[in-house]
Amino acid sequence: MVLNAVRPSKNVLNNFNNMSTYPPCKRGVSCPKCARRRSKEAMENPPKGRSRKGTLLDAFRKAVNALDDLDLVPRAKKARACRHRPAALTIYVRRRTEKVYNAIRLNQKTVEELEQALGDKYNFAPSCVTSFTMSTSDSYQKHKRERCFIDVTEEMVQKFEDEDDFLVDLTYDIQTGVCEIKLTKGTTVPEIITSKKEEDSEIKKTSNLPAPRS
């Protein structure tokens, strides 16, 4: 039995003949030369992801080198406007009804500054002050029975020392809006002395009385 063989066309034969002339890589067959060429091209032209990493590292290195040239000198600090100025003087005052002394800051040793500080503490306007007097321990020693109050002057305020204590007497008239201030400096020691003297005088008076007759 004879089979009829199919003869390939001319185009198929031409393609087959041409493929024999192509290199192995073109025909789908592995070639060591082509493999070397591909590896060399991969080394020369790396993928985009790796190139980005390289550029980032280069950028960091350039930034470090640029920082070396900078002058890193600390800037001078500017004074803040909200900071309180150091107080020139701090005194302690209290009224007779108070048991604890209150600290008052004076930025300047002046009568106006003292009136302003007392007004802020005891809620009165310095403009309504008509008389501002003070009695010291020296005036008490000269006038033992009665305290002598003197008008407060700039020289007296200049002689104030830090942490001096004063007793404040305020008389405020609501109708007229007039305020009078009396300061007593160093009241603790003279008051104790007077109380002791009064007690001693009372004891002497009672001892000098004649004994009752039986």
C-alpha atoms as one frame of an Amber mdcrd trajectory, in Angstrom:
protein
   0.000   0.000   0.000   1.526   3.287  -1.083   0.802   6.434   0.961   0.631
   9.817  -0.703   3.251  12.023   1.062   2.500  15.714   1.369   5.210  17.823
  -0.094   6.005  21.028   1.854   5.517  24.295   0.143   8.306  26.525  -1.083
   7.843  29.051   1.733   8.294  26.430   4.413  11.413  25.127   2.708  12.850
  28.623   2.404  12.207  29.355   6.074  13.860  26.113   7.134  16.893  26.826
   4.996  17.177  30.366   6.379  16.958  29.177  10.011  20.030  27.060   9.542
  22.005  30.210   8.871  20.750  32.030  12.074  22.831  31.851  15.254  21.667
  29.407  17.968  20.202  32.170  20.139  17.914  33.243  17.331  16.732  29.678
  16.888  15.853  29.290  20.598  18.954  27.239  21.423  21.230  28.310  24.343
  24.623  29.684  23.354  27.486  30.403  25.793  28.570  33.515  23.879  25.077
  34.967  24.026  24.840  34.183  27.753  28.078  36.067  28.397  26.830  39.007
  26.358  23.564  39.119  28.338  25.379  39.022  31.688  27.694  41.844  30.557
  24.723  43.962  29.470  23.006  43.319  32.824  26.111  44.494  34.688  26.422
  47.641  32.590  22.693  48.477  32.660  21.315  47.518  36.108  17.535  47.567
  36.704  15.804  50.791  37.787  15.185  49.709  41.388  18.846  49.205  42.114
  19.773  52.466  40.447  17.403  54.354  42.786  19.070  52.854  45.845  22.409
  53.901  44.528  21.278  57.457  43.930  19.832  57.736  47.467  23.105  56.602
  49.000  24.996  59.079  46.869  22.610  61.845  47.950  23.159  61.040  51.641
  26.902  61.062  51.162  26.757  64.424  49.417  24.600  65.822  52.217  27.106
  64.671  54.854  29.939  66.271  52.929  27.953  69.509  52.642  27.347  69.594
  56.423  31.085  69.506  57.043  31.463  72.880  55.331  28.723  74.572  57.393
  29.549  76.714  60.449  27.388  75.245  63.204  27.684  78.137  65.667  24.875
  78.465  68.272  22.796  81.597  67.943  22.664  84.113  70.753  19.451  83.807
  72.755  17.158  86.810  72.644  15.592  88.101  75.834  11.901  87.313  76.022
   9.516  90.177  76.593   7.317  88.140  78.953  10.071  87.546  81.477   9.794
  89.468  84.739  12.532  91.901  85.555  14.479  91.154  88.701  12.850  92.908
  91.644  14.866  95.680  93.231  13.281  94.976  96.616  10.904  92.504  98.254
   9.050  93.489 101.431   6.409  91.777 103.564   3.185  93.504 104.606   0.055
  92.477 106.479  -3.028  94.102 107.935  -4.049  93.734 111.549  -6.780  91.285
 110.564  -4.327  89.070 108.685  -2.178  86.430 110.344   0.268  85.888 107.486
   2.591  88.370 105.787   2.257  88.992 102.041   5.288  89.496  99.812   5.371
  92.598  97.593   7.830  93.154  94.752   9.174  96.632  94.060  10.930  97.128
  90.720  12.106 100.564  91.834  12.592 102.078  95.263  10.106 104.920  94.865
   6.977 106.083  96.663   4.860 105.691  93.514   6.010 102.101  93.082   5.182
 101.339  96.728   1.698 102.867  96.403   1.090 100.931  93.183   2.164  97.632
  94.781  -0.059  98.199  97.823  -2.972  99.186  95.563  -2.607  96.002  93.508
  -2.515  93.951  96.691  -5.452  95.525  98.552  -7.556  96.627  95.545  -7.492
 100.420  95.630  -6.371 103.034  93.123  -3.136 104.883  93.945  -4.756 108.134
  92.770  -7.204 108.106  95.709  -4.405 108.082  98.331  -4.422 111.394 100.197
  -2.005 110.623 103.042   0.800 108.070 103.135   2.595 107.992 106.480   4.945
 105.615 108.244   6.120 105.025 111.805   9.471 103.365 112.473  10.964 101.768
 115.551  13.234 104.836 115.997  10.280 107.188 116.233   8.650 104.774 118.669
  11.677 104.871 120.956  11.632 108.690 120.943   7.873 108.876 121.562   7.285
 105.905 123.832   3.653 106.557 124.605   2.406 107.605 121.170   3.653 106.619
 117.770   4.717 109.473 115.534   3.728 109.005 111.878   5.810 110.794 109.254
   5.015 111.323 105.576   6.762 108.762 103.417   9.519 110.297 101.283  11.829
 108.981  98.591  14.750 108.884 101.035  12.790 106.680 103.424  11.918 104.233
 100.653  15.540 104.163  99.502  16.539 103.028 103.005  14.243  99.989 102.835
  16.095  96.702 103.072  15.185  93.394 101.528  12.586  91.326 103.448  11.536
  94.175 105.760   8.147  93.653 107.447   5.438  96.295 107.790   2.019  96.518
 109.382  -0.513  98.272 107.110  -3.504 100.304 108.332  -5.914 101.268 105.546
  -8.829 103.650 106.038 -10.983 103.947 102.921 -14.003 106.241 102.694 -16.468
 104.934 100.122 -18.457 108.170  99.841 -15.518 110.483  99.202 -13.231 107.850
  97.655 -10.314 108.837  99.870  -7.758 106.342 101.155  -5.216 106.803 103.942
  -2.265 104.471 104.430  -0.261 104.046 107.611   2.806 101.823 107.668   4.431
 100.635 110.864   7.893  99.190 110.473   9.276  96.609 112.891   6.064  96.276
 114.919   6.750  92.908 116.458   9.523  93.822 118.876   8.135  97.138 120.273
   4.665  95.667 120.810   6.128  92.809 122.848   8.184  95.271 124.904   5.166
  97.490 125.608   3.013  94.554 126.643   5.697  93.386 129.073   6.133  96.887
 130.493   2.392  97.284 131.005   2.227  93.935 132.807   5.161  94.890 135.052
   3.584  98.246 135.873   0.286  96.581 136.797   2.111  94.120 139.066   3.934
  96.977 140.791   0.703  98.901 141.332  -0.985  95.896 142.898   2.027  95.218
 145.126   2.124  98.849 146.392  -1.533  98.818 147.459  -2.046  98.809 151.259
  -3.117  95.531 152.801  -6.811  95.348 153.829  -7.486  95.865 157.498  -8.894
  92.992 159.450
